[in-house]
Amino acid sequence: MEMAGGGVEDAYGEDRATEEQLVTPWSFSVASGYTLLRDPRHNKGLAFSEAERDAHYLRGLLPPAYASQELQEKKIMHNLRQYTVPLQRYIAMMDLQERNERLFYKLLIDNVEELLPVVYTPTVGEACQKYGSIYRRPQGLYISLKDKGKILEVLKNWPERSIQVIVVTDGERILGLGDLGCQGMGIPVGKLSLYTALGGVRPSACLPITIDVGTNNETLLNDEFYIGLKQRRATGEEYHELLEEFMTAVKQNYGEKVLIQFEDFANHNAFDLLAKYSKSHLVFNDDIQGTASVVLAGLLAALKVVGGTLADHTYLFLGAGEAGTGIADLIALEMSKHTEMPIDECRKKIWLVDSKGLIVESRKESLQHFKKPWAHDHEPLKTLLEAVESIKPTVLIGTSGVGRTFTKEVIEAMASFNEKPVIFSLSNPTSHSECTAEEAYTWSQGRAVFASGSPFDPVEYEGKVYVPGQSNNAYIFPGFGLGVVISGAIRVHDDMLLAASEALAEQVTEEHFGKGLIFPPFTNIRGISARIAAKVAAKAYELGLASRLPRPDDLVKYAESCMYTPAYRSYR
C-alpha cells in the first residue's frame, strides 16, 4: 500500500488525483444550503421559515425578511406588468421557471387569462423566432440526426425516470410561422407548462423534446447564433428511420403508458405519423385532434345559441391542412354518432376550400390523400366568396394560416342568409387570424357567433359589448392528457376526443351565452380540465383501453385529487 503525504494513508486517492487522472464530476446528496436555493423544484426564495433556515443551512444566504408565496406572487406580477414588450414578459417567466418552479406555476394558475398569451400563443411564436438570441439555458431534450443509433441513451440522460407526457416537435410548422428548426423548442416547453398549470400533470412527469433533422429556413442556416443543425431537412427514409428509432426508444424507456403528443409537424408528416403510430403507441396530435376537439366543443355550444343539431348545419372551411381536415373529420364523426347516418353521408355537409379553390370531385386525382374524402360533386369555384355564395354555409371556419381572408364581402354574405352566422377564425398568431373580432361583429351587425384562435379584446358595437370566444387548444389537451394519465390508457380512441368536446361544451352556462361566450372563461380552467379528464377516463374504461384498475367510483374527484398544486411545501 503506497503512503502519501507524510505517511498518512490517502484513502481517497486525492493526492494522486492530479490533472492527468480522470475525476468524476457528480454527487448526489440532500439539497441544502446554497444548492437548495439553486434548485428550482425546491427553492422557496424568502418563504423559508426561521426553522427551515436553521435546519437547511440557509442562514446568511438569504436576507432576513420573510415573504410568503402570496407576497412573492404579488411582487412578480407587479414587475411583469411593468414590461411593455410581450417578449420581455416571456423571458421573465422562463427565468422564473428556472429559478422557482412552484412560484412559476402559482402565477400561471392564479393569473391564467393574463399570462396564457405570454407563455403560449401569441408570444411563444415570437419567442421561437428569436430562440437562438434569447436562449440562456437548455430546456427539454434535443434529439438530432447526430444521435442516430443512440436515442435510447439520450433519453436516459434526462434526469427524470417516470415520465407521463412527452410533447415533441420537429419544428417544421411552428404555429403559422413556418420552419423554425431547432428553435421550435419553445412550443413543447410552453405546452407542457400548460399541462401542469391547467391539467395538473406534475412538472417532473413532463418531457419536452425537439427532434432536429435540419431546417430549410435560409435565415436560420445563415444565422451565426442558430442553435440547431446547419443543414437542409432530412426527408424520406432518413427522417422516418430516426422517428421510428425515437418512438421505439420512448416505449422502451418509459413503457406503454406514456402519452406522446405530436406538435407542429408539417402536414405531409403529421398525418402519416399519427396514422402509423396510433396503432402501436399512445399518441395524440394536438394540431389535428386537439384543435378539432376544441372547435367541435365550440360548435356544440354555439348550437345552443343558433339552434338545430350538428346535422342541420352546413360547414365551409377555408384551409384544408391538419386543422381543417381534423376538425371536419371530428364533426362528421360526432354527427354520424348522433344520427346513425353513415360517415360518408355526414361528410357531404362539410365543404373545404384550399389555395386552389373549392375541393370538388373533378380535382380528386391531384389531391393529397387527406383531402380526398372532402371532394364532393360541385362545379369548380376559385374563391372563398364564390363558395360562400354558392354553398350558403351556416358555419364558416378559417384554418388557412392567412390573415384577413374573411373579407367584408364574405362576412356580409354570411350575414345575408343567416340570422346568426357562426364564424370561427382560428389561425394563429393574431396577425394570421382570418378576421378580427371587431370585423366579425361589425360586418355582421352584431349577429355573428364568433370565436378565434388568438385572444381578442371584447368589442363594443352599437352600445352592446360582445366577448369573443377563444377556441384555444389549452381548453382540451391538458384535461385530455390528465384523463389519459389517470386511467392508465394505452391507446387514444376518437371517442375519447368526442367525450372531451362534449365535456367542454357542457360547461358553458346560460350566463356565458348572455355575454356572447361559447367557451367558458379560463379562470376556472382547472375545474374544467378535471371534468374533461373524468369524461375522457370514463370513455377509456368503457372502451377497455384503461389499465388502472379498479376504476375509481367518482372520476371527477379522483382527477382533482391527482392534480399538482404549486403551494410551497414545508421542509423538515
Secondary structure as a PSIPRED ss2 file (coil, helix, strand):
# PSIPRED VFORMAT (PSIPRED V4.0)

   1 M C   1.000  0.000  0.000
   2 E C   1.000  0.000  0.000
   3 M C   1.000  0.000  0.000
   4 A E   0.000  0.000  1.000
   5 G C   1.000  0.000  0.000
   6 G C   1.000  0.000  0.000
   7 G C   1.000  0.000  0.000
   8 V E   0.000  0.000  1.000
   9 E C   1.000  0.000  0.000
  10 D C   1.000  0.000  0.000
  11 A C   1.000  0.000  0.000
  12 Y C   1.000  0.000  0.000
  13 G C   1.000  0.000  0.000
  14 E C   1.000  0.000  0.000
  15 D C   1.000  0.000  0.000
  16 R C   1.000  0.000  0.000
  17 A C   1.000  0.000  0.000
  18 T C   1.000  0.000  0.000
  19 E C   1.000  0.000  0.000
  20 E C   1.000  0.000  0.000
  21 Q C   1.000  0.000  0.000
  22 L C   1.000  0.000  0.000
  23 V C   1.000  0.000  0.000
  24 T C   1.000  0.000  0.000
  25 P C   1.000  0.000  0.000
  26 W C   1.000  0.000  0.000
  27 S C   1.000  0.000  0.000
  28 F C   1.000  0.000  0.000
  29 S C   1.000  0.000  0.000
  30 V C   1.000  0.000  0.000
  31 A C   1.000  0.000  0.000
  32 S C   1.000  0.000  0.000
  33 G H   0.000  1.000  0.000
  34 Y H   0.000  1.000  0.000
  35 T H   0.000  1.000  0.000
  36 L H   0.000  1.000  0.000
  37 L H   0.000  1.000  0.000
  38 R C   1.000  0.000  0.000
  39 D C   1.000  0.000  0.000
  40 P C   1.000  0.000  0.000
  41 R C   1.000  0.000  0.000
  42 H C   1.000  0.000  0.000
  43 N C   1.000  0.000  0.000
  44 K C   1.000  0.000  0.000
  45 G H   0.000  1.000  0.000
  46 L H   0.000  1.000  0.000
  47 A H   0.000  1.000  0.000
  48 F C   1.000  0.000  0.000
  49 S C   1.000  0.000  0.000
  50 E H   0.000  1.000  0.000
  51 A H   0.000  1.000  0.000
  52 E H   0.000  1.000  0.000
  53 R H   0.000  1.000  0.000
  54 D H   0.000  1.000  0.000
  55 A H   0.000  1.000  0.000
  56 H C   1.000  0.000  0.000
  57 Y C   1.000  0.000  0.000
  58 L C   1.000  0.000  0.000
  59 R C   1.000  0.000  0.000
  60 G C   1.000  0.000  0.000
  61 L C   1.000  0.000  0.000
  62 L C   1.000  0.000  0.000
  63 P C   1.000  0.000  0.000
  64 P C   1.000  0.000  0.000
  65 A C   1.000  0.000  0.000
  66 Y C   1.000  0.000  0.000
  67 A C   1.000  0.000  0.000
  68 S C   1.000  0.000  0.000
  69 Q H   0.000  1.000  0.000
  70 E H   0.000  1.000  0.000
  71 L H   0.000  1.000  0.000
  72 Q H   0.000  1.000  0.000
  73 E H   0.000  1.000  0.000
  74 K H   0.000  1.000  0.000
  75 K H   0.000  1.000  0.000
  76 I H   0.000  1.000  0.000
  77 M H   0.000  1.000  0.000
  78 H H   0.000  1.000  0.000
  79 N H   0.000  1.000  0.000
  80 L H   0.000  1.000  0.000
  81 R H   0.000  1.000  0.000
  82 Q H   0.000  1.000  0.000
  83 Y C   1.000  0.000  0.000
  84 T C   1.000  0.000  0.000
  85 V C   1.000  0.000  0.000
  86 P H   0.000  1.000  0.000
  87 L H   0.000  1.000  0.000
  88 Q H   0.000  1.000  0.000
  89 R H   0.000  1.000  0.000
  90 Y H   0.000  1.000  0.000
  91 I H   0.000  1.000  0.000
  92 A H   0.000  1.000  0.000
  93 M H   0.000  1.000  0.000
  94 M H   0.000  1.000  0.000
  95 D H   0.000  1.000  0.000
  96 L H   0.000  1.000  0.000
  97 Q H   0.000  1.000  0.000
  98 E H   0.000  1.000  0.000
  99 R H   0.000  1.000  0.000
 100 N C   1.000  0.000  0.000
 101 E H   0.000  1.000  0.000
 102 R H   0.000  1.000  0.000
 103 L H   0.000  1.000  0.000
 104 F H   0.000  1.000  0.000
 105 Y H   0.000  1.000  0.000
 106 K H   0.000  1.000  0.000
 107 L H   0.000  1.000  0.000
 108 L H   0.000  1.000  0.000
 109 I H   0.000  1.000  0.000
 110 D H   0.000  1.000  0.000
 111 N C   1.000  0.000  0.000
 112 V H   0.000  1.000  0.000
 113 E H   0.000  1.000  0.000
 114 E H   0.000  1.000  0.000
 115 L H   0.000  1.000  0.000
 116 L H   0.000  1.000  0.000
 117 P H   0.000  1.000  0.000
 118 V H   0.000  1.000  0.000
 119 V H   0.000  1.000  0.000
 120 Y C   1.000  0.000  0.000
 121 T C   1.000  0.000  0.000
 122 P C   1.000  0.000  0.000
 123 T H   0.000  1.000  0.000
 124 V H   0.000  1.000  0.000
 125 G H   0.000  1.000  0.000
 126 E H   0.000  1.000  0.000
 127 A H   0.000  1.000  0.000
 128 C H   0.000  1.000  0.000
 129 Q H   0.000  1.000  0.000
 130 K C   1.000  0.000  0.000
 131 Y H   0.000  1.000  0.000
 132 G H   0.000  1.000  0.000
 133 S H   0.000  1.000  0.000
 134 I H   0.000  1.000  0.000
 135 Y C   1.000  0.000  0.000
 136 R C   1.000  0.000  0.000
 137 R C   1.000  0.000  0.000
 138 P C   1.000  0.000  0.000
 139 Q C   1.000  0.000  0.000
 140 G C   1.000  0.000  0.000
 141 L E   0.000  0.000  1.000
 142 Y E   0.000  0.000  1.000
 143 I E   0.000  0.000  1.000
 144 S E   0.000  0.000  1.000
 145 L H   0.000  1.000  0.000
 146 K H   0.000  1.000  0.000
 147 D H   0.000  1.000  0.000
 148 K C   1.000  0.000  0.000
 149 G C   1.000  0.000  0.000
 150 K C   1.000  0.000  0.000
 151 I H   0.000  1.000  0.000
 152 L H   0.000  1.000  0.000
 153 E H   0.000  1.000  0.000
 154 V H   0.000  1.000  0.000
 155 L H   0.000  1.000  0.000
 156 K H   0.000  1.000  0.000
 157 N H   0.000  1.000  0.000
 158 W C   1.000  0.000  0.000
 159 P C   1.000  0.000  0.000
 160 E C   1.000  0.000  0.000
 161 R C   1.000  0.000  0.000
 162 S C   1.000  0.000  0.000
 163 I C   1.000  0.000  0.000
 164 Q C   1.000  0.000  0.000
 165 V E   0.000  0.000  1.000
 166 I E   0.000  0.000  1.000
 167 V E   0.000  0.000  1.000
 168 V E   0.000  0.000  1.000
 169 T E   0.000  0.000  1.000
 170 D C   1.000  0.000  0.000
 171 G C   1.000  0.000  0.000
 172 E C   1.000  0.000  0.000
 173 R C   1.000  0.000  0.000
 174 I C   1.000  0.000  0.000
 175 L C   1.000  0.000  0.000
 176 G C   1.000  0.000  0.000
 177 L C   1.000  0.000  0.000
 178 G C   1.000  0.000  0.000
 179 D C   1.000  0.000  0.000
 180 L C   1.000  0.000  0.000
 181 G H   0.000  1.000  0.000
 182 C H   0.000  1.000  0.000
 183 Q H   0.000  1.000  0.000
 184 G H   0.000  1.000  0.000
 185 M H   0.000  1.000  0.000
 186 G H   0.000  1.000  0.000
 187 I H   0.000  1.000  0.000
 188 P H   0.000  1.000  0.000
 189 V H   0.000  1.000  0.000
 190 G H   0.000  1.000  0.000
 191 K H   0.000  1.000  0.000
 192 L H   0.000  1.000  0.000
 193 S H   0.000  1.000  0.000
 194 L H   0.000  1.000  0.000
 195 Y H   0.000  1.000  0.000
 196 T H   0.000  1.000  0.000
 197 A H   0.000  1.000  0.000
 198 L H   0.000  1.000  0.000
 199 G H   0.000  1.000  0.000
 200 G C   1.000  0.000  0.000
 201 V C   1.000  0.000  0.000
 202 R C   1.000  0.000  0.000
 203 P H   0.000  1.000  0.000
 204 S H   0.000  1.000  0.000
 205 A H   0.000  1.000  0.000
 206 C E   0.000  0.000  1.000
 207 L E   0.000  0.000  1.000
 208 P E   0.000  0.000  1.000
 209 I E   0.000  0.000  1.000
 210 T E   0.000  0.000  1.000
 211 I E   0.000  0.000  1.000
 212 D E   0.000  0.000  1.000
 213 V C   1.000  0.000  0.000
 214 G C   1.000  0.000  0.000
 215 T C   1.000  0.000  0.000
 216 N C   1.000  0.000  0.000
 217 N C   1.000  0.000  0.000
 218 E H   0.000  1.000  0.000
 219 T H   0.000  1.000  0.000
 220 L H   0.000  1.000  0.000
 221 L H   0.000  1.000  0.000
 222 N C   1.000  0.000  0.000
 223 D C   1.000  0.000  0.000
 224 E C   1.000  0.000  0.000
 225 F C   1.000  0.000  0.000
 226 Y C   1.000  0.000  0.000
 227 I C   1.000  0.000  0.000
 228 G C   1.000  0.000  0.000
 229 L C   1.000  0.000  0.000
 230 K C   1.000  0.000  0.000
 231 Q C   1.000  0.000  0.000
 232 R C   1.000  0.000  0.000
 233 R C   1.000  0.000  0.000
 234 A C   1.000  0.000  0.000
 235 T C   1.000  0.000  0.000
 236 G H   0.000  1.000  0.000
 237 E H   0.000  1.000  0.000
 238 E H   0.000  1.000  0.000
 239 Y H   0.000  1.000  0.000
 240 H H   0.000  1.000  0.000
 241 E H   0.000  1.000  0.000
 242 L H   0.000  1.000  0.000
 243 L H   0.000  1.000  0.000
 244 E H   0.000  1.000  0.000
 245 E H   0.000  1.000  0.000
 246 F H   0.000  1.000  0.000
 247 M H   0.000  1.000  0.000
 248 T H   0.000  1.000  0.000
 249 A H   0.000  1.000  0.000
 250 V H   0.000  1.000  0.000
 251 K H   0.000  1.000  0.000
 252 Q H   0.000  1.000  0.000
 253 N H   0.000  1.000  0.000
 254 Y H   0.000  1.000  0.000
 255 G C   1.000  0.000  0.000
 256 E C   1.000  0.000  0.000
 257 K C   1.000  0.000  0.000
 258 V C   1.000  0.000  0.000
 259 L E   0.000  0.000  1.000
 260 I E   0.000  0.000  1.000
 261 Q E   0.000  0.000  1.000
 262 F E   0.000  0.000  1.000
 263 E C   1.000  0.000  0.000
 264 D C   1.000  0.000  0.000
 265 F C   1.000  0.000  0.000
 266 A C   1.000  0.000  0.000
 267 N H   0.000  1.000  0.000
 268 H H   0.000  1.000  0.000
 269 N H   0.000  1.000  0.000
 270 A H   0.000  1.000  0.000
 271 F H   0.000  1.000  0.000
 272 D H   0.000  1.000  0.000
 273 L H   0.000  1.000  0.000
 274 L H   0.000  1.000  0.000
 275 A H   0.000  1.000  0.000
 276 K H   0.000  1.000  0.000
 277 Y H   0.000  1.000  0.000
 278 S C   1.000  0.000  0.000
 279 K C   1.000  0.000  0.000
 280 S C   1.000  0.000  0.000
 281 H C   1.000  0.000  0.000
 282 L C   1.000  0.000  0.000
 283 V E   0.000  0.000  1.000
 284 F E   0.000  0.000  1.000
 285 N E   0.000  0.000  1.000
 286 D H   0.000  1.000  0.000
 287 D H   0.000  1.000  0.000
 288 I H   0.000  1.000  0.000
 289 Q H   0.000  1.000  0.000
 290 G H   0.000  1.000  0.000
 291 T H   0.000  1.000  0.000
 292 A H   0.000  1.000  0.000
 293 S H   0.000  1.000  0.000
 294 V H   0.000  1.000  0.000
 295 V H   0.000  1.000  0.000
 296 L H   0.000  1.000  0.000
 297 A H   0.000  1.000  0.000
 298 G H   0.000  1.000  0.000
 299 L H   0.000  1.000  0.000
 300 L H   0.000  1.000  0.000
 301 A H   0.000  1.000  0.000
 302 A H   0.000  1.000  0.000
 303 L H   0.000  1.000  0.000
 304 K H   0.000  1.000  0.000
 305 V H   0.000  1.000  0.000
 306 V H   0.000  1.000  0.000
 307 G C   1.000  0.000  0.000
 308 G C   1.000  0.000  0.000
 309 T C   1.000  0.000  0.000
 310 L H   0.000  1.000  0.000
 311 A H   0.000  1.000  0.000
 312 D H   0.000  1.000  0.000
 313 H C   1.000  0.000  0.000
 314 T C   1.000  0.000  0.000
 315 Y E   0.000  0.000  1.000
 316 L E   0.000  0.000  1.000
 317 F E   0.000  0.000  1.000
 318 L E   0.000  0.000  1.000
 319 G C   1.000  0.000  0.000
 320 A C   1.000  0.000  0.000
 321 G C   1.000  0.000  0.000
 322 E H   0.000  1.000  0.000
 323 A H   0.000  1.000  0.000
 324 G H   0.000  1.000  0.000
 325 T H   0.000  1.000  0.000
 326 G H   0.000  1.000  0.000
 327 I H   0.000  1.000  0.000
 328 A H   0.000  1.000  0.000
 329 D H   0.000  1.000  0.000
 330 L H   0.000  1.000  0.000
 331 I H   0.000  1.000  0.000
 332 A H   0.000  1.000  0.000
 333 L H   0.000  1.000  0.000
 334 E H   0.000  1.000  0.000
 335 M H   0.000  1.000  0.000
 336 S H   0.000  1.000  0.000
 337 K H   0.000  1.000  0.000
 338 H H   0.000  1.000  0.000
 339 T H   0.000  1.000  0.000
 340 E C   1.000  0.000  0.000
 341 M C   1.000  0.000  0.000
 342 P C   1.000  0.000  0.000
 343 I H   0.000  1.000  0.000
 344 D H   0.000  1.000  0.000
 345 E H   0.000  1.000  0.000
 346 C H   0.000  1.000  0.000
 347 R H   0.000  1.000  0.000
 348 K C   1.000  0.000  0.000
 349 K C   1.000  0.000  0.000
 350 I E   0.000  0.000  1.000
 351 W E   0.000  0.000  1.000
 352 L E   0.000  0.000  1.000
 353 V E   0.000  0.000  1.000
 354 D E   0.000  0.000  1.000
 355 S C   1.000  0.000  0.000
 356 K C   1.000  0.000  0.000
 357 G E   0.000  0.000  1.000
 358 L E   0.000  0.000  1.000
 359 I C   1.000  0.000  0.000
 360 V E   0.000  0.000  1.000
 361 E H   0.000  1.000  0.000
 362 S H   0.000  1.000  0.000
 363 R H   0.000  1.000  0.000
 364 K H   0.000  1.000  0.000
 365 E H   0.000  1.000  0.000
 366 S H   0.000  1.000  0.000
 367 L C   1.000  0.000  0.000
 368 Q C   1.000  0.000  0.000
 369 H C   1.000  0.000  0.000
 370 F C   1.000  0.000  0.000
 371 K C   1.000  0.000  0.000
 372 K H   0.000  1.000  0.000
 373 P H   0.000  1.000  0.000
 374 W H   0.000  1.000  0.000
 375 A C   1.000  0.000  0.000
 376 H E   0.000  0.000  1.000
 377 D C   1.000  0.000  0.000
 378 H C   1.000  0.000  0.000
 379 E C   1.000  0.000  0.000
 380 P C   1.000  0.000  0.000
 381 L C   1.000  0.000  0.000
 382 K C   1.000  0.000  0.000
 383 T C   1.000  0.000  0.000
 384 L H   0.000  1.000  0.000
 385 L H   0.000  1.000  0.000
 386 E H   0.000  1.000  0.000
 387 A H   0.000  1.000  0.000
 388 V H   0.000  1.000  0.000
 389 E H   0.000  1.000  0.000
 390 S H   0.000  1.000  0.000
 391 I H   0.000  1.000  0.000
 392 K C   1.000  0.000  0.000
 393 P C   1.000  0.000  0.000
 394 T C   1.000  0.000  0.000
 395 V E   0.000  0.000  1.000
 396 L E   0.000  0.000  1.000
 397 I E   0.000  0.000  1.000
 398 G E   0.000  0.000  1.000
 399 T C   1.000  0.000  0.000
 400 S C   1.000  0.000  0.000
 401 G C   1.000  0.000  0.000
 402 V C   1.000  0.000  0.000
 403 G C   1.000  0.000  0.000
 404 R C   1.000  0.000  0.000
 405 T C   1.000  0.000  0.000
 406 F C   1.000  0.000  0.000
 407 T C   1.000  0.000  0.000
 408 K H   0.000  1.000  0.000
 409 E H   0.000  1.000  0.000
 410 V H   0.000  1.000  0.000
 411 I H   0.000  1.000  0.000
 412 E H   0.000  1.000  0.000
 413 A H   0.000  1.000  0.000
 414 M H   0.000  1.000  0.000
 415 A H   0.000  1.000  0.000
 416 S H   0.000  1.000  0.000
 417 F H   0.000  1.000  0.000
 418 N C   1.000  0.000  0.000
 419 E C   1.000  0.000  0.000
 420 K C   1.000  0.000  0.000
 421 P C   1.000  0.000  0.000
 422 V E   0.000  0.000  1.000
 423 I E   0.000  0.000  1.000
 424 F E   0.000  0.000  1.000
 425 S E   0.000  0.000  1.000
 426 L C   1.000  0.000  0.000
 427 S C   1.000  0.000  0.000
 428 N C   1.000  0.000  0.000
 429 P C   1.000  0.000  0.000
 430 T H   0.000  1.000  0.000
 431 S H   0.000  1.000  0.000
 432 H H   0.000  1.000  0.000
 433 S C   1.000  0.000  0.000
 434 E C   1.000  0.000  0.000
 435 C C   1.000  0.000  0.000
 436 T C   1.000  0.000  0.000
 437 A H   0.000  1.000  0.000
 438 E H   0.000  1.000  0.000
 439 E H   0.000  1.000  0.000
 440 A H   0.000  1.000  0.000
 441 Y H   0.000  1.000  0.000
 442 T H   0.000  1.000  0.000
 443 W H   0.000  1.000  0.000
 444 S C   1.000  0.000  0.000
 445 Q C   1.000  0.000  0.000
 446 G C   1.000  0.000  0.000
 447 R C   1.000  0.000  0.000
 448 A C   1.000  0.000  0.000
 449 V E   0.000  0.000  1.000
 450 F E   0.000  0.000  1.000
 451 A E   0.000  0.000  1.000
 452 S E   0.000  0.000  1.000
 453 G C   1.000  0.000  0.000
 454 S C   1.000  0.000  0.000
 455 P C   1.000  0.000  0.000
 456 F C   1.000  0.000  0.000
 457 D C   1.000  0.000  0.000
 458 P C   1.000  0.000  0.000
 459 V E   0.000  0.000  1.000
 460 E E   0.000  0.000  1.000
 461 Y E   0.000  0.000  1.000
 462 E C   1.000  0.000  0.000
 463 G C   1.000  0.000  0.000
 464 K E   0.000  0.000  1.000
 465 V E   0.000  0.000  1.000
 466 Y E   0.000  0.000  1.000
 467 V C   1.000  0.000  0.000
 468 P C   1.000  0.000  0.000
 469 G E   0.000  0.000  1.000
 470 Q E   0.000  0.000  1.000
 471 S C   1.000  0.000  0.000
 472 N C   1.000  0.000  0.000
 473 N H   0.000  1.000  0.000
 474 A H   0.000  1.000  0.000
 475 Y H   0.000  1.000  0.000
 476 I C   1.000  0.000  0.000
 477 F H   0.000  1.000  0.000
 478 P H   0.000  1.000  0.000
 479 G H   0.000  1.000  0.000
 480 F H   0.000  1.000  0.000
 481 G H   0.000  1.000  0.000
 482 L H   0.000  1.000  0.000
 483 G H   0.000  1.000  0.000
 484 V H   0.000  1.000  0.000
 485 V H   0.000  1.000  0.000
 486 I H   0.000  1.000  0.000
 487 S H   0.000  1.000  0.000
 488 G C   1.000  0.000  0.000
 489 A E   0.000  0.000  1.000
 490 I C   1.000  0.000  0.000
 491 R C   1.000  0.000  0.000
 492 V C   1.000  0.000  0.000
 493 H C   1.000  0.000  0.000
 494 D H   0.000  1.000  0.000
 495 D H   0.000  1.000  0.000
 496 M H   0.000  1.000  0.000
 497 L H   0.000  1.000  0.000
 498 L H   0.000  1.000  0.000
 499 A H   0.000  1.000  0.000
 500 A H   0.000  1.000  0.000
 501 S H   0.000  1.000  0.000
 502 E H   0.000  1.000  0.000
 503 A H   0.000  1.000  0.000
 504 L H   0.000  1.000  0.000
 505 A H   0.000  1.000  0.000
 506 E C   1.000  0.000  0.000
 507 Q C   1.000  0.000  0.000
 508 V C   1.000  0.000  0.000
 509 T C   1.000  0.000  0.000
 510 E H   0.000  1.000  0.000
 511 E H   0.000  1.000  0.000
 512 H H   0.000  1.000  0.000
 513 F H   0.000  1.000  0.000
 514 G H   0.000  1.000  0.000
 515 K C   1.000  0.000  0.000
 516 G C   1.000  0.000  0.000
 517 L C   1.000  0.000  0.000
 518 I C   1.000  0.000  0.000
 519 F C   1.000  0.000  0.000
 520 P C   1.000  0.000  0.000
 521 P C   1.000  0.000  0.000
 522 F H   0.000  1.000  0.000
 523 T H   0.000  1.000  0.000
 524 N H   0.000  1.000  0.000
 525 I H   0.000  1.000  0.000
 526 R H   0.000  1.000  0.000
 527 G H   0.000  1.000  0.000
 528 I H   0.000  1.000  0.000
 529 S H   0.000  1.000  0.000
 530 A H   0.000  1.000  0.000
 531 R H   0.000  1.000  0.000
 532 I H   0.000  1.000  0.000
 533 A H   0.000  1.000  0.000
 534 A H   0.000  1.000  0.000
 535 K H   0.000  1.000  0.000
 536 V H   0.000  1.000  0.000
 537 A H   0.000  1.000  0.000
 538 A H   0.000  1.000  0.000
 539 K H   0.000  1.000  0.000
 540 A H   0.000  1.000  0.000
 541 Y H   0.000  1.000  0.000
 542 E H   0.000  1.000  0.000
 543 L C   1.000  0.000  0.000
 544 G C   1.000  0.000  0.000
 545 L C   1.000  0.000  0.000
 546 A E   0.000  0.000  1.000
 547 S C   1.000  0.000  0.000
 548 R C   1.000  0.000  0.000
 549 L C   1.000  0.000  0.000
 550 P C   1.000  0.000  0.000
 551 R C   1.000  0.000  0.000
 552 P C   1.000  0.000  0.000
 553 D C   1.000  0.000  0.000
 554 D C   1.000  0.000  0.000
 555 L H   0.000  1.000  0.000
 556 V H   0.000  1.000  0.000
 557 K H   0.000  1.000  0.000
 558 Y H   0.000  1.000  0.000
 559 A H   0.000  1.000  0.000
 560 E H   0.000  1.000  0.000
 561 S H   0.000  1.000  0.000
 562 C H   0.000  1.000  0.000
 563 M C   1.000  0.000  0.000
 564 Y C   1.000  0.000  0.000
 565 T C   1.000  0.000  0.000
 566 P C   1.000  0.000  0.000
 567 A C   1.000  0.000  0.000
 568 Y C   1.000  0.000  0.000
 569 R C   1.000  0.000  0.000
 570 S C   1.000  0.000  0.000
 571 Y C   1.000  0.000  0.000
 572 R C   1.000  0.000  0.000
